[in-house]
Amino acid sequence: MSMLSLGLLFGAVTLIFMFSGAPISFALGGVAMLFMVLFMPASSLNTVTQNVYEEMASITLLSIPLFILKGAAIGRSRAGQDLYAAMHVWLGRVPGGLGIANVFACALFAAMAGSSPATCSAIGSAGIPEMRRRGYSPGFAAGIIAAGGTLGILLPPSVTMILYAVAAEQSLGRLFLAGVGPGLLLVALFAAYAAWNYRREFGRARAVFECGGAKSPLLDDENFTTRQKFEMLPRVVPFVLLLIGVMVALYGGFATPSETAGLGAVLALLLIALIYGVWRPRDVAPILSATLKESTMLMFIIGMSLLFSYVMSYLHISQSAAQAIVGMQLSKWVLLLAVLLMVIVLGFFLPPVSIILMTAPIILPPLKEAGFDLIWFGVLMTIVMETGLIHPPVGLNLFVIKNIAPDIALADIIWGVLPFVALMLFAVLLICILPGIATLLPDAVMGVPAIR
């Protein structure tokens, strides 16, 4: 069988398994083992366990369950609601301050928890009802939380970036730092849109009221005293200090990523015990159970994805596909556009974890050959995958929002997130034009690499 036929057959069987409804890990593992039986020596099946173990026996991957534990501890406490309330109080007098508060709260919580669904749930459960009570449209209230939640896979610590660092064999610390600038850029764009949308909705509400219609809550002023503002800080500041401390430990060279993850998890458990009284076994058990379930699921996906990639490499499918892409002699920017479009399409159906591990062996060699910095590309790819979390048909955050706000129509949620998808793609364009947005901070902290 020719290499082209083998590659097409491999792709077709993968699609069949994916659309069969089987869990992603079983689909990828099933395809890998089927092709091992058909096209690889019989003895290769005896090494499946060894191959999966060797691929997963990475000190970098060890940090994933620990970061998940940290996120579960923070996500299952009232930290998200308190963080949102503090942002609301401090930004109350800013035009569109409630929407901007949601963006900032999502960004800070995402950086602490590292989880997109957890951010949507924790901030959205308080933010969406409050925005609707204040007169904001349901679509905008849902859209800004869904989009803000996506920052969980861009701002460090990010499980998605950990997997990219492993797949691309790049520095995790440099990749984490590269996500900070683009993350702040997205926060600024989302906040600017929130302020603009507030002015638009405020203008409409005032016009309706002046024409004799009902008065919208948007037209009511809400002031908070200085005392109220400072009363919100004691429950928020410790978690912000935790975030800063973890980052200092990581980038100051005091701890490895795995040690930093463990430190963050332990401190998060201590904080929720001291601040919220979550220390009894019946309180901690759900946190540990959720961590175990999510970590097992994610690590199983990683293991099967790495086995899938191993089979592709053994059969020379990934190498041949990469060589074919290079042989097309596309200009570097056309190549980048084609790769990002492919990632967008895959984002319709697959989570970021699977996209990274399935495509890395194929797309990274041509991009490196074209002269692209793989750290810089990792940031672009992460932002593009963020859009997959909020665009149909399988945008995970859309269904998280629908779950916490069931009375908002799914169509309204989708229309509410579309402006944020456009802002993310605009951010990708800006980072292409000004790559320093992603590379300046890691170069300043860790030095310019000898080979980029």
Beta strands, then each sheet from edge to edge (+ up, - down):
end
